[in-house]
Amino acid sequence: MLSVSDLTIKLFADGADMDSILALYKDPNIKGFTTNPTLMNKAGIKDYEGFSRSLLARITDRPISLEVFADDLESMAVQARKIASWGKNVNVKIPITNTKGVTTAPLIRELSKEGVVLNITALMTLAQVQEVAEVLDPDVPAIVSVFAGRVADTGVDPVPLMQAALVALRDRPKAELLWASPRELLNVFQADAIGTHIITATPDILNKLKLFGKDLTEYSLDTVKMFYNDATAAGFII
């Protein structure tokens, strides 16, 4: 049976809670970190730059993806260059479009040509992956984040899309495909099986790695015990 150590996919942690991030940083299996404005907002972060710089000061040897939040390409470019200046291990996240659906491909081309290491985010179609592949500089590292979990939320199997995305990126050897928004631990092994380079997951999913290979009869018994103990603790009677 395979073990977690047999995985070839790189595990990234997705979140914005500093304590949780630093706890995961102690795990050598976690190869990088991602966050976004929504996660930061939910975590109560008010100082975007202050939080980001504090994180980068603590983690200097693994990639950290930080996202622009402007909505026009000119302002995105300003933010992207500023974020890139905060650390050598920064991946600047650029959404595939702005809120009006205008493609950011021209900006991606411009920044990639300058040598800015990007993480193109919120992709959900093969056409979007192909568009990004066309504008990325082949000599500059980049991450292409396909939100496979959100694709699955619509009832569509994301595996064929991710396989096609790998093909679309084959002429960009420094571009890595990232499986974003996984919904369960199984997604880690699905992504690994098809050769996806990276998967980013929240701590609750990463914590389930310890369950990999667990005897299912034993797991069944543990579940029965949980139901019994919770009913007892609640004082239920019939």
GROMACS elastic network, one bead per residue, 0.5 to 0.9 nm:
[ bonds ]
;  ai    aj funct       b0    kb
    1   213     6  0.75255   500
    2     5     6  0.80428   500
    2     6     6  0.60956   500
    2     7     6  0.81090   500
    2   212     6  0.89780   500
    2   213     6  0.80168   500
    3     6     6  0.53369   500
    3     7     6  0.73104   500
    3   212     6  0.72490   500
    3   213     6  0.73258   500
    4     7     6  0.55539   500
    4    29     6  0.88575   500
    4   209     6  0.72692   500
    4   210     6  0.86604   500
    4   212     6  0.73629   500
    5     8     6  0.81994   500
    5    29     6  0.81574   500
    7    10     6  0.78726   500
    7   188     6  0.89341   500
    7   189     6  0.78541   500
    7   192     6  0.65841   500
    7   193     6  0.87798   500
    8   192     6  0.64833   500
    8   193     6  0.88787   500
    8   195     6  0.79491   500
    8   196     6  0.88362   500
    8   197     6  0.78113   500
    9   188     6  0.80891   500
    9   189     6  0.86638   500
    9   191     6  0.75005   500
    9   192     6  0.52351   500
    9   193     6  0.87407   500
    9   195     6  0.71994   500
    9   196     6  0.63806   500
    9   197     6  0.51657   500
    9   198     6  0.53708   500
    9   199     6  0.69996   500
   10    29     6  0.79334   500
   10    30     6  0.73895   500
   10    31     6  0.60544   500
   10    32     6  0.80617   500
   10   192     6  0.87211   500
   10   196     6  0.87031   500
   10   197     6  0.61912   500
   10   199     6  0.63509   500
   10   200     6  0.83880   500
   11    29     6  0.66867   500
   11    30     6  0.51633   500
   11    31     6  0.56546   500
   11    32     6  0.69815   500
   11    33     6  0.86981   500
   11   188     6  0.84341   500
   11   198     6  0.60406   500
   11   199     6  0.54213   500
   11   200     6  0.60030   500
   11   201     6  0.76008   500
   11   206     6  0.85344   500
   12    29     6  0.87083   500
   12    30     6  0.55309   500
   12    31     6  0.55659   500
   12    33     6  0.50593   500
   12    34     6  0.68761   500
   12    63     6  0.89732   500
   12   198     6  0.69749   500
   12   199     6  0.59990   500
   12   201     6  0.63872   500
   12   202     6  0.86987   500
   13    21     6  0.74478   500
   13    24     6  0.74911   500
   13    25     6  0.89088   500
   13    30     6  0.66986   500
   13    31     6  0.81233   500
   13    32     6  0.64460   500
   13    34     6  0.61719   500
   13    35     6  0.84213   500
   13   199     6  0.84521   500
   13   200     6  0.53403   500
   13   201     6  0.52083   500
   13   202     6  0.58127   500
   13   203     6  0.66603   500
   13   206     6  0.76536   500
   14    21     6  0.83714   500
   14    32     6  0.88864   500
   14    33     6  0.58748   500
   14    35     6  0.55005   500
   14    36     6  0.85532   500
   14    39     6  0.86311   500
   14   181     6  0.88546   500
   14   200     6  0.57231   500
   14   201     6  0.52013   500
   14   203     6  0.72300   500
   15    18     6  0.84375   500
   15    20     6  0.79916   500
   15    21     6  0.70848   500
   15    33     6  0.77868   500
   15    34     6  0.65719   500
   15    35     6  0.51922   500
   15    36     6  0.77929   500
   15    39     6  0.61043   500
   15    40     6  0.77450   500
   15    43     6  0.86917   500
   15   201     6  0.82970   500
   15   202     6  0.61545   500
   15   203     6  0.75979   500
   16    19     6  0.89398   500
   16    20     6  0.80336   500
   16    21     6  0.72227   500
   16    34     6  0.83597   500
   16    35     6  0.59270   500
   16    36     6  0.77581   500
   16    37     6  0.88980   500
   16    39     6  0.56402   500
   16    40     6  0.52302   500
   16    41     6  0.86042   500
   16    42     6  0.82810   500
   16    43     6  0.61745   500
   16    45     6  0.82788   500
   16    51     6  0.89960   500
   17    20     6  0.53892   500
   17    21     6  0.61292   500
   17    22     6  0.86765   500
   17    39     6  0.84984   500
   17    40     6  0.78562   500
   17    43     6  0.61468   500
   17    45     6  0.89504   500
   18    21     6  0.50892   500
   18    22     6  0.61137   500
   18    23     6  0.85307   500
   18    51     6  0.84699   500
   18    55     6  0.73447   500
   19    22     6  0.52352   500
   19    23     6  0.61318   500
   19    24     6  0.86822   500
   20    23     6  0.50744   500
   20    24     6  0.62540   500
   20    25     6  0.85544   500
   20   203     6  0.76050   500
   21    24     6  0.51822   500
   21    25     6  0.61013   500
   21    26     6  0.89876   500
   21    33     6  0.78959   500
   21    55     6  0.86984   500
   21   203     6  0.85897   500
   22    26     6  0.67632   500
   22    55     6  0.86565   500
   22    58     6  0.80715   500
   22    59     6  0.82363   500
   23    26     6  0.55874   500
   23    27     6  0.75002   500
   24    27     6  0.53036   500
   24    28     6  0.84133   500
   24    29     6  0.88371   500
   24    30     6  0.67572   500
   24   203     6  0.80497   500
   25    28     6  0.71726   500
   25    29     6  0.88589   500
   25    30     6  0.66631   500
   25    31     6  0.84120   500
   25    32     6  0.83912   500
   25    33     6  0.87961   500
   25    59     6  0.77430   500
   25    62     6  0.89583   500
   26    29     6  0.88389   500
   26    30     6  0.82519   500
   27    30     6  0.57458   500
   27    31     6  0.87038   500
   28    31     6  0.69383   500
   30    33     6  0.79273   500
   30    62     6  0.88649   500
   31    62     6  0.61548   500
   31    63     6  0.75247   500
   32    61     6  0.88166   500
   32    62     6  0.50988   500
   32    64     6  0.59783   500
   32    65     6  0.83454   500
   32   200     6  0.84078   500
   33    62     6  0.75303   500
   33    63     6  0.62777   500
   33    65     6  0.63557   500
   33   200     6  0.75769   500
   34    63     6  0.82845   500
   34    64     6  0.56376   500
   34    66     6  0.67907   500
   34    67     6  0.89643   500
   34    91     6  0.88564   500
   34   200     6  0.71165   500
   34   201     6  0.88308   500
   35    38     6  0.83382   500
   35    39     6  0.64356   500
   35    40     6  0.73034   500
   35    64     6  0.79720   500
   35    65     6  0.62746   500
   35    66     6  0.61039   500
   35    67     6  0.74258   500
   36    39     6  0.54632   500
   36    40     6  0.62720   500
   36    41     6  0.86997   500
   36    65     6  0.81267   500
   36    66     6  0.64561   500
   36    67     6  0.56902   500
   36    68     6  0.85484   500
   36    69     6  0.89360   500
   36    93     6  0.83428   500
   37    41     6  0.60022   500
   37    42     6  0.85698   500
   37    48     6  0.84336   500
   37    66     6  0.86065   500
   37    67     6  0.70042   500
   37    68     6  0.83109   500
   37    69     6  0.72142   500
   38    41     6  0.51072   500
   38    42     6  0.62222   500
   38    43     6  0.85960   500
   39    42     6  0.51177   500
   39    43     6  0.61706   500
   39    44     6  0.87538   500
   39    45     6  0.88964   500
   40    43     6  0.50339   500
   40    44     6  0.64029   500
   40    45     6  0.53663   500
   40    46     6  0.81017   500
   40    48     6  0.79407   500
   41    44     6  0.51177   500
   41    45     6  0.56304   500
   41    46     6  0.73988   500
   42    45     6  0.75936   500
   45    48     6  0.67827   500
   45    51     6  0.73011   500
   46    50     6  0.87463   500
   46    51     6  0.83893   500
   47    50     6  0.52180   500
   47    51     6  0.60424   500
   47    52     6  0.84720   500
   48    51     6  0.54007   500
   48    52     6  0.61262   500
   48    53     6  0.85963   500
   49    52     6  0.50538   500
   49    53     6  0.59612   500
   49    54     6  0.83780   500
   49    83     6  0.83532   500
   50    53     6  0.52958   500
   50    54     6  0.60642   500
   50    55     6  0.85725   500
   51    54     6  0.51338   500
   51    55     6  0.61580   500
   51    56     6  0.86460   500
   52    55     6  0.51192   500
   52    56     6  0.61724   500
   52    57     6  0.85804   500
   52    66     6  0.75891   500
   52    83     6  0.88090   500
   52    86     6  0.83834   500
   53    56     6  0.50045   500
   53    57     6  0.60392   500
   53    58     6  0.86952   500
   53    86     6  0.67283   500
   53    87     6  0.83217   500
   54    57     6  0.51137   500
   54    58     6  0.65154   500
   54    59     6  0.88060   500
   55    58     6  0.52901   500
   55    59     6  0.61627   500
   55    60     6  0.87546   500
   55    64     6  0.87082   500
   56    59     6  0.50738   500
   56    60     6  0.59763   500
   56    64     6  0.76648   500
   56    86     6  0.76516   500
   56    87     6  0.67076   500
   56    89     6  0.80244   500
   56    90     6  0.81703   500
   57    60     6  0.64840   500
   57    87     6  0.85407   500
   59    62     6  0.65731   500
   59    63     6  0.84404   500
   59    64     6  0.82768   500
   59    89     6  0.86993   500
   60    63     6  0.78624   500
   60    64     6  0.88516   500
   60    87     6  0.78261   500
   60    88     6  0.79518   500
   60    89     6  0.64916   500
   61    89     6  0.69160   500
   62    89     6  0.62907   500
   62    90     6  0.87798   500
   63    88     6  0.85062   500
   63    90     6  0.58277   500
   63    91     6  0.66500   500
   64    89     6  0.61963   500
   64    90     6  0.51285   500
   64    91     6  0.59265   500
   64    92     6  0.85005   500
   65    89     6  0.85155   500
   65    90     6  0.58204   500
   65    92     6  0.57553   500
   65    93     6  0.60768   500
   65   118     6  0.82225   500
   65   119     6  0.67962   500
   66    83     6  0.73650   500
   66    84     6  0.88600   500
   66    90     6  0.69913   500
   66    91     6  0.63329   500
   66    92     6  0.53317   500
   66    93     6  0.55587   500
   66    94     6  0.89299   500
   66   119     6  0.85012   500
   67    79     6  0.88944   500
   67    80     6  0.79635   500
   67    83     6  0.82837   500
   67    91     6  0.83718   500
   67    92     6  0.57615   500
   67    94     6  0.62391   500
   67    95     6  0.81020   500
   67   119     6  0.83680   500
   67   121     6  0.87659   500
   68    71     6  0.87120   500
   68    76     6  0.61334   500
   68    77     6  0.86153   500
   68    79     6  0.59704   500
   68    80     6  0.61341   500
   68    83     6  0.79663   500
   68    92     6  0.72279   500
   68    93     6  0.61932   500
   68    94     6  0.62056   500
   68    95     6  0.80853   500
   69    75     6  0.89339   500
   69    76     6  0.71113   500
   69    79     6  0.79867   500
   69    94     6  0.85425   500
   69    95     6  0.88578   500
   70    73     6  0.77440   500
   70    74     6  0.87025   500
   70    75     6  0.57549   500
   70    76     6  0.51554   500
   70    77     6  0.88388   500
   70    79     6  0.74623   500
   70    98     6  0.83921   500
   71    74     6  0.87197   500
   71    75     6  0.71457   500
   71    76     6  0.67239   500
   71    97     6  0.88437   500
   71    98     6  0.54295   500
   71    99     6  0.65626   500
   71   100     6  0.84750   500
   72    75     6  0.55604   500
   72    76     6  0.60910   500
   72    77     6  0.86946   500
   72    98     6  0.68051   500
   72    99     6  0.88665   500
   72   102     6  0.89297   500
   72   104     6  0.89958   500
   73    77     6  0.60759   500
   73    78     6  0.87282   500
   73    98     6  0.79978   500
   73   104     6  0.68052   500
   73   106     6  0.85729   500
   73   107     6  0.65417   500
   74    77     6  0.51986   500
   74    78     6  0.65846   500
   74    79     6  0.89069   500
   74   107     6  0.83320   500
   75    78     6  0.50934   500
   75    79     6  0.62672   500
   75    80     6  0.84801   500
   76    79     6  0.51370   500
   76    80     6  0.59009   500
   76    81     6  0.86176   500
   76    94     6  0.79330   500
   76   107     6  0.82192   500
   77    80     6  0.50203   500
   77    81     6  0.62317   500
   77    82     6  0.85802   500
   77   107     6  0.69337   500
   77   110     6  0.88878   500
   77   111     6  0.76792   500
   78    81     6  0.55005   500
   78    82     6  0.63355   500
   78    83     6  0.87483   500
   79    82     6  0.51185   500
   79    83     6  0.60744   500
   79    84     6  0.85027   500
   80    83     6  0.51998   500
   80    84     6  0.60717   500
   80    85     6  0.86793   500
   80    92     6  0.61098   500
   80    93     6  0.79358   500
   80    94     6  0.79311   500
   80   111     6  0.82294   500
   80   116     6  0.83718   500
   80   118     6  0.89264   500
   81    84     6  0.50762   500
   81    85     6  0.63532   500
   81    92     6  0.83985   500
   81   111     6  0.81647   500
   81   116     6  0.76263   500
   82    85     6  0.52353   500
   82    86     6  0.69815   500
   83    86     6  0.54706   500
   83    87     6  0.79692   500
   83    90     6  0.75754   500
   83    91     6  0.86463   500
   83    92     6  0.66973   500
   84    87     6  0.64190   500
   84    88     6  0.75083   500
   84    89     6  0.86480   500
   84    90     6  0.59418   500
   84    91     6  0.71452   500
   84    92     6  0.62470   500
   84   116     6  0.67974   500
   84   117     6  0.77434   500
   84   118     6  0.89502   500
   85    88     6  0.75276   500
   85    90     6  0.82514   500
   86    89     6  0.87044   500
   86    90     6  0.72897   500
   87    90     6  0.55408   500
   88    91     6  0.86797   500
   89   117     6  0.88232   500
   90   117     6  0.72167   500
   90   118     6  0.83246   500
   91   116     6  0.79148   500
   91   117     6  0.52101   500
   91   119     6  0.56589   500
   91   142     6  0.76672   500
   91   143     6  0.79665   500
   92   116     6  0.75472   500
   92   117     6  0.63422   500
   92   119     6  0.56207   500
   92   120     6  0.80750   500
   93   117     6  0.89405   500
   93   118     6  0.57855   500
   93   120     6  0.55766   500
   93   121     6  0.62425   500
   93   143     6  0.88060   500
   94    97     6  0.83092   500
   94   104     6  0.77385   500
   94   107     6  0.87651   500
   94   108     6  0.75858   500
   94   118     6  0.70018   500
   94   119     6  0.62289   500
   94   121     6  0.59127   500
   94   122     6  0.86819   500
   95    98     6  0.68032   500
   95   103     6  0.87574   500
   95   104     6  0.72010   500
   95   119     6  0.84175   500
   95   120     6  0.57517   500
   95   122     6  0.57712   500
   95   123     6  0.78146   500
   96   101     6  0.86291   500
   96   102     6  0.84794   500
   96   103     6  0.60659   500
   96   104     6  0.55731   500
   96   105     6  0.72060   500
   96   108     6  0.87720   500
   96   120     6  0.62638   500
   96   121     6  0.59916   500
   96   122     6  0.61882   500
   96   123     6  0.62340   500
   96   128     6  0.74265   500
   96   132     6  0.81690   500
   97   100     6  0.74684   500
   97   101     6  0.51897   500
   97   102     6  0.51281   500
   97   104     6  0.51579   500
   97   105     6  0.80945   500
   97   122     6  0.84289   500
   98   101     6  0.53830   500
   98   102     6  0.55045   500
   98   103     6  0.67530   500
   98   104     6  0.70346   500
   99   102     6  0.74318   500
  100   103     6  0.88948   500
  103   106     6  0.76585   500
  103   107     6  0.87720   500
  104   107     6  0.53396   500
  104   108     6  0.62007   500
  104   109     6  0.87162   500
  105   109     6  0.61095   500
  105   110     6  0.85803   500
  105   131     6  0.71080   500
  105   132     6  0.64819   500
  105   134     6  0.88261   500
  105   135     6  0.65982   500
  105   136     6  0.88541   500
  106   109     6  0.51445   500
  106   110     6  0.62323   500
  106   111     6  0.87376   500
  106   135     6  0.75779   500
  107   111     6  0.60696   500
  107   112     6  0.83275   500
  108   111     6  0.53298   500
  108   112     6  0.58648   500
  108   113     6  0.83130   500
  108   118     6  0.79251   500
  108   120     6  0.80434   500
  108   132     6  0.76335   500
  108   135     6  0.66390   500
  108   136     6  0.67802   500
  109   112     6  0.53118   500
  109   113     6  0.60138   500
  109   114     6  0.86353   500
  109   132     6  0.84141   500
  109   134     6  0.85291   500
  109   136     6  0.56775   500
  109   137     6  0.70958   500
  110   113     6  0.52963   500
  110   114     6  0.64114   500
  110   115     6  0.89949   500
  110   116     6  0.89823   500
  110   135     6  0.84789   500
  110   136     6  0.88389   500
  111   114     6  0.50214   500
  111   115     6  0.65026   500
  111   116     6  0.53938   500
  111   117     6  0.80602   500
  111   118     6  0.79528   500
  111   136     6  0.88241   500
  112   115     6  0.50846   500
  112   116     6  0.52224   500
  112   117     6  0.66643   500
  112   118     6  0.70492   500
  112   135     6  0.79969   500
  112   136     6  0.58199   500
  112   137     6  0.55347   500
  112   138     6  0.88957   500
  112   139     6  0.89843   500
  112   140     6  0.65267   500
  112   141     6  0.84327   500
  112   142     6  0.81417   500
  113   116     6  0.74316   500
  113   135     6  0.88348   500
  113   136     6  0.74909   500
  113   137     6  0.56024   500
  113   139     6  0.87730   500
  113   140     6  0.76468   500
  114   137     6  0.89089   500
  114   140     6  0.88680   500
  115   118     6  0.89069   500
  115   137     6  0.81678   500
  115   139     6  0.85245   500
  115   140     6  0.59254   500
  115   141     6  0.82959   500
  116   140     6  0.76330   500
  116   141     6  0.84160   500
  116   142     6  0.85823   500
  117   140     6  0.67440   500
  117   141     6  0.57347   500
  117   142     6  0.54588   500
  117   143     6  0.81410   500
  118   140     6  0.88973   500
  118   141     6  0.74293   500
  118   143     6  0.62188   500
  118   144     6  0.82779   500
  119   142     6  0.57875   500
  119   144     6  0.57559   500
  119   145     6  0.67636   500
  120   123     6  0.76287   500
  120   132     6  0.78942   500
  120   142     6  0.77516   500
  120   143     6  0.62144   500
  120   145     6  0.58484   500
  120   146     6  0.85937   500
  121   143     6  0.83936   500
  121   144     6  0.65172   500
  121   146     6  0.68118   500
  121   147     6  0.79427   500
  121   180     6  0.87701   500
  122   145     6  0.65037   500
  122   146     6  0.62303   500
  122   147     6  0.59590   500
  122   180     6  0.84945   500
  123   126     6  0.82902   500
  123   128     6  0.61700   500
  123   129     6  0.69293   500
  123   144     6  0.79279   500
  123   145     6  0.62765   500
  123   147     6  0.60040   500
  123   148     6  0.87100   500
  124   127     6  0.86975   500
  124   128     6  0.71321   500
  124   129     6  0.81560   500
  124   145     6  0.87512   500
  124   146     6  0.55742   500
  124   147     6  0.56933   500
  124   148     6  0.70027   500
  124   150     6  0.78817   500
  124   151     6  0.64987   500
  124   161     6  0.85778   500
  125   128     6  0.53276   500
  125   129     6  0.66592   500
  125   130     6  0.88664   500
  125   146     6  0.79430   500
  125   151     6  0.87594   500
  125   161     6  0.74109   500
  125   165     6  0.88196   500
  126   129     6  0.50294   500
  126   130     6  0.61635   500
  126   131     6  0.85413   500
  126   161     6  0.64750   500
  126   162     6  0.83656   500
  126   164     6  0.70583   500
  126   165     6  0.62033   500
  126   168     6  0.80916   500
  127   130     6  0.50844   500
  127   131     6  0.61189   500
  127   132     6  0.86854   500
  128   131     6  0.50117   500
  128   132     6  0.62677   500
  128   133     6  0.86111   500
  129   132     6  0.51610   500
  129   133     6  0.61250   500
  129   134     6  0.87229   500
  129   144     6  0.75250   500
  129   145     6  0.89379   500
  129   146     6  0.80079   500
  129   165     6  0.62233   500
  129   168     6  0.68929   500
  129   169     6  0.77496   500
  130   133     6  0.50104   500
  130   134     6  0.63218   500
  130   165     6  0.76240   500
  130   168     6  0.57391   500
  130   169     6  0.75044   500
  131   134     6  0.53461   500
  131   135     6  0.68528   500
  132   135     6  0.54131   500
  132   136     6  0.61926   500
  132   144     6  0.79656   500
  132   169     6  0.87695   500
  133   136     6  0.55413   500
  133   137     6  0.85739   500
  133   138     6  0.88265   500
  133   144     6  0.88013   500
  133   168     6  0.67898   500
  133   169     6  0.57769   500
  133   170     6  0.88189   500
  133   171     6  0.79380   500
  133   172     6  0.68014   500
  133   175     6  0.83550   500
  134   137     6  0.84181   500
  134   169     6  0.89002   500
  134   172     6  0.88333   500
  135   138     6  0.88512   500
  136   139     6  0.85847   500
  136   140     6  0.76431   500
  136   141     6  0.88331   500
  136   142     6  0.78028   500
  136   172     6  0.74906   500
  136   175     6  0.80964   500
  137   140     6  0.55022   500
  137   141     6  0.81648   500
  137   142     6  0.88175   500
  137   172     6  0.76970   500
  137   174     6  0.88280   500
  138   141     6  0.77322   500
  138   171     6  0.74414   500
  138   173     6  0.67027   500
  138   174     6  0.64287   500
  138   175     6  0.76903   500
  139   172     6  0.79414   500
  139   173     6  0.80588   500
  139   174     6  0.65950   500
  140   172     6  0.89266   500
  140   174     6  0.62819   500
  140   175     6  0.78238   500
  141   172     6  0.88588   500
  141   173     6  0.83486   500
  141   175     6  0.55388   500
  141   176     6  0.78217   500
  142   174     6  0.64014   500
  142   176     6  0.62585   500
  142   177     6  0.87684   500
  143   174     6  0.84995   500
  143   175     6  0.55173   500
  143   177     6  0.59483   500
  143   178     6  0.65389   500
  143   198     6  0.86850   500
  144   169     6  0.89707   500
  144   175     6  0.68367   500
  144   176     6  0.60729   500
  144   178     6  0.57936   500
  144   179     6  0.87051   500
  145   148     6  0.87410   500
  145   176     6  0.84899   500
  145   177     6  0.61596   500
  145   179     6  0.61715   500
  145   180     6  0.59897   500
  145   198     6  0.89100   500
  145   199     6  0.89237   500
  146   149     6  0.86448   500
  146   151     6  0.88428   500
  146   161     6  0.89982   500
  146   162     6  0.76864   500
  146   165     6  0.85644   500
  146   177     6  0.74153   500
  146   178     6  0.61526   500
  146   179     6  0.55979   500
  146   180     6  0.57096   500
  146   181     6  0.85292   500
  147   150     6  0.55007   500
  147   151     6  0.64330   500
  147   152     6  0.88473   500
  147   158     6  0.88206   500
  147   178     6  0.83326   500
  147   179     6  0.62588   500
  147   181     6  0.55891   500
  147   182     6  0.79872   500
  148   152     6  0.62088   500
  148   153     6  0.86518   500
  148   157     6  0.84538   500
  148   158     6  0.53680   500
  148   159     6  0.78878   500
  148   161     6  0.81993   500
  148   162     6  0.75734   500
  148   179     6  0.58589   500
  148   180     6  0.57827   500
  148   181     6  0.63722   500
  148   182     6  0.68015   500
  149   152     6  0.50323   500
  149   153     6  0.62616   500
  149   158     6  0.75199   500
  149   179     6  0.79171   500
  149   180     6  0.64595   500
  149   183     6  0.58807   500
  149   187     6  0.84633   500
  150   154     6  0.68148   500
  150   158     6  0.88435   500
  150   180     6  0.83699   500
  150   181     6  0.65400   500
  150   182     6  0.81086   500
  150   183     6  0.86791   500
  151   154     6  0.55297   500
  151   155     6  0.72235   500
  151   156     6  0.59450   500
  151   157     6  0.72734   500
  151   158     6  0.60048   500
  152   155     6  0.52117   500
  152   157     6  0.55828   500
  152   158     6  0.58631   500
  152   183     6  0.87204   500
  153   156     6  0.72418   500
  153   183     6  0.89176   500
  154   157     6  0.87915   500
  157   160     6  0.69560   500
  157   161     6  0.79022   500
  158   161     6  0.52315   500
  158   162     6  0.62267   500
  158   163     6  0.87258   500
  159   162     6  0.51080   500
  159   163     6  0.61881   500
  159   164     6  0.86261   500
  159   190     6  0.75442   500
  159   191     6  0.76761   500
  159   194     6  0.79757   500
  160   163     6  0.50614   500
  160   164     6  0.61610   500
  160   165     6  0.85055   500
  161   164     6  0.51201   500
  161   165     6  0.60512   500
  161   166     6  0.87248   500
  162   166     6  0.63099   500
  162   167     6  0.87985   500
  162   177     6  0.82210   500
  162   179     6  0.77989   500
  162   191     6  0.81010   500
  162   194     6  0.80249   500
  162   196     6  0.74878   500
  163   166     6  0.52602   500
  163   167     6  0.66604   500
  163   168     6  0.88675   500
  163   194     6  0.65537   500
  163   195     6  0.81198   500
  163   196     6  0.80656   500
  164   167     6  0.51042   500
  164   168     6  0.62426   500
  164   169     6  0.87925   500
  165   169     6  0.62873   500
  165   170     6  0.87165   500
  165   177     6  0.75460   500
  166   169     6  0.52459   500
  166   170     6  0.62711   500
  166   176     6  0.86264   500
  166   177     6  0.67828   500
  166   194     6  0.88806   500
  166   195     6  0.79934   500
  166   196     6  0.72791   500
  167   170     6  0.52228   500
  167   171     6  0.83634   500
  168   171     6  0.74654   500
  168   172     6  0.85505   500
  169   172     6  0.52338   500
  169   173     6  0.73023   500
  169   175     6  0.68711   500
  169   176     6  0.80463   500
  169   177     6  0.79092   500
  170   173     6  0.61125   500
  170   175     6  0.84696   500
  171   174     6  0.88980   500
  171   175     6  0.88843   500
  172   175     6  0.54196   500
  172   176     6  0.85081   500
  173   176     6  0.77409   500
  176   196     6  0.78887   500
  176   197     6  0.56407   500
  176   198     6  0.71064   500
  177   196     6  0.58465   500
  177   197     6  0.54177   500
  177   198     6  0.62918   500
  177   199     6  0.84670   500
  178   191     6  0.89332   500
  178   196     6  0.65856   500
  178   197     6  0.61405   500
  178   199     6  0.52941   500
  178   200     6  0.71788   500
  179   182     6  0.71173   500
  179   187     6  0.86106   500
  179   188     6  0.85281   500
  179   191     6  0.68566   500
  179   196     6  0.70274   500
  179   197     6  0.81738   500
  179   198     6  0.62487   500
  179   200     6  0.65858   500
  179   201     6  0.89037   500
  180   198     6  0.86018   500
  180   199     6  0.60910   500
  180   200     6  0.56148   500
  180   201     6  0.72278   500
  181   199     6  0.84636   500
  181   200     6  0.70597   500
  181   201     6  0.65529   500
  181   202     6  0.82731   500
  182   185     6  0.76521   500
  182   186     6  0.86992   500
  182   187     6  0.59157   500
  182   188     6  0.75680   500
  182   199     6  0.78420   500
  182   200     6  0.74896   500
  182   201     6  0.61974   500
  182   202     6  0.83862   500
  182   205     6  0.81949   500
  183   186     6  0.83592   500
  183   187     6  0.70128   500
  183   201     6  0.84165   500
  183   205     6  0.77081   500
  184   187     6  0.57268   500
  184   188     6  0.77574   500
  184   205     6  0.62743   500
  184   208     6  0.87123   500
  185   188     6  0.55198   500
  185   189     6  0.73262   500
  185   205     6  0.59184   500
  185   206     6  0.74682   500
  185   208     6  0.65988   500
  185   209     6  0.70865   500
  185   212     6  0.85501   500
  186   189     6  0.53927   500
  186   190     6  0.62498   500
  186   191     6  0.86522   500
  187   191     6  0.59303   500
  187   192     6  0.83726   500
  187   199     6  0.86786   500
  188   191     6  0.52565   500
  188   192     6  0.61610   500
  188   193     6  0.86492   500
  188   199     6  0.67233   500
  188   200     6  0.89208   500
  188   201     6  0.87166   500
  189   193     6  0.59688   500
  189   194     6  0.87941   500
  190   193     6  0.51919   500
  190   194     6  0.66989   500
  190   195     6  0.89252   500
  190   196     6  0.88156   500
  191   194     6  0.56621   500
  191   195     6  0.65018   500
  191   196     6  0.52727   500
  191   197     6  0.81521   500
  191   198     6  0.81227   500
  191   199     6  0.72586   500
  192   195     6  0.52128   500
  192   196     6  0.56610   500
  192   197     6  0.75836   500
  192   198     6  0.83353   500
  192   199     6  0.85165   500
  193   196     6  0.76606   500
  195   198     6  0.89922   500
  196   199     6  0.75505   500
  201   204     6  0.80659   500
  201   205     6  0.61677   500
  201   206     6  0.63507   500
  202   205     6  0.55898   500
  202   206     6  0.63655   500
  202   207     6  0.86979   500
  203   207     6  0.58508   500
  203   208     6  0.86478   500
  204   207     6  0.52561   500
  204   208     6  0.68124   500
  205   208     6  0.52996   500
  205   209     6  0.73633   500
  206   209     6  0.55751   500
  206   210     6  0.84186   500
  207   210     6  0.64781   500
  207   211     6  0.83402   500
  208   211     6  0.53591   500
  208   212     6  0.73154   500
  209   212     6  0.54483   500
  210   213     6  0.83029   500
  210   214     6  0.81444   500
  211   214     6  0.53196   500
  211   215     6  0.89269   500
  213   216     6  0.84605   500
  214   217     6  0.88023   500
  214   218     6  0.76321   500
  214   219     6  0.69681   500
  215   218     6  0.53339   500
  215   219     6  0.61752   500
  215   220     6  0.87125   500
  216   220     6  0.59659   500
  216   221     6  0.85340   500
  217   220     6  0.50492   500
  217   221     6  0.63819   500
  217   222     6  0.86964   500
  218   221     6  0.51178   500
  218   222     6  0.62167   500
  218   223     6  0.86816   500
  219   223     6  0.62321   500
  219   224     6  0.87635   500
  220   223     6  0.51171   500
  220   224     6  0.63993   500
  220   225     6  0.87403   500
  221   224     6  0.51024   500
  221   225     6  0.62192   500
  221   226     6  0.86005   500
  222   225     6  0.50986   500
  222   226     6  0.61928   500
  222   227     6  0.88272   500
  223   227     6  0.63851   500
  223   228     6  0.86942   500
  224   227     6  0.52146   500
  224   228     6  0.62580   500
  224   229     6  0.86319   500
  225   228     6  0.50497   500
  225   229     6  0.59848   500
  225   230     6  0.84505   500
  226   229     6  0.51924   500
  226   230     6  0.60421   500
  226   231     6  0.84949   500
  227   230     6  0.52894   500
  227   231     6  0.61351   500
  227   232     6  0.85947   500
  228   231     6  0.52099   500
  228   232     6  0.61582   500
  228   233     6  0.85924   500
  229   232     6  0.50776   500
  229   233     6  0.60496   500
  229   234     6  0.85716   500
  230   233     6  0.50143   500
  230   234     6  0.61192   500
  230   235     6  0.86390   500
  231   234     6  0.51345   500
  231   235     6  0.63174   500
  231   236     6  0.57825   500
  231   237     6  0.88355   500
  232   235     6  0.51167   500
  232   236     6  0.64705   500
  233   236     6  0.79941   500
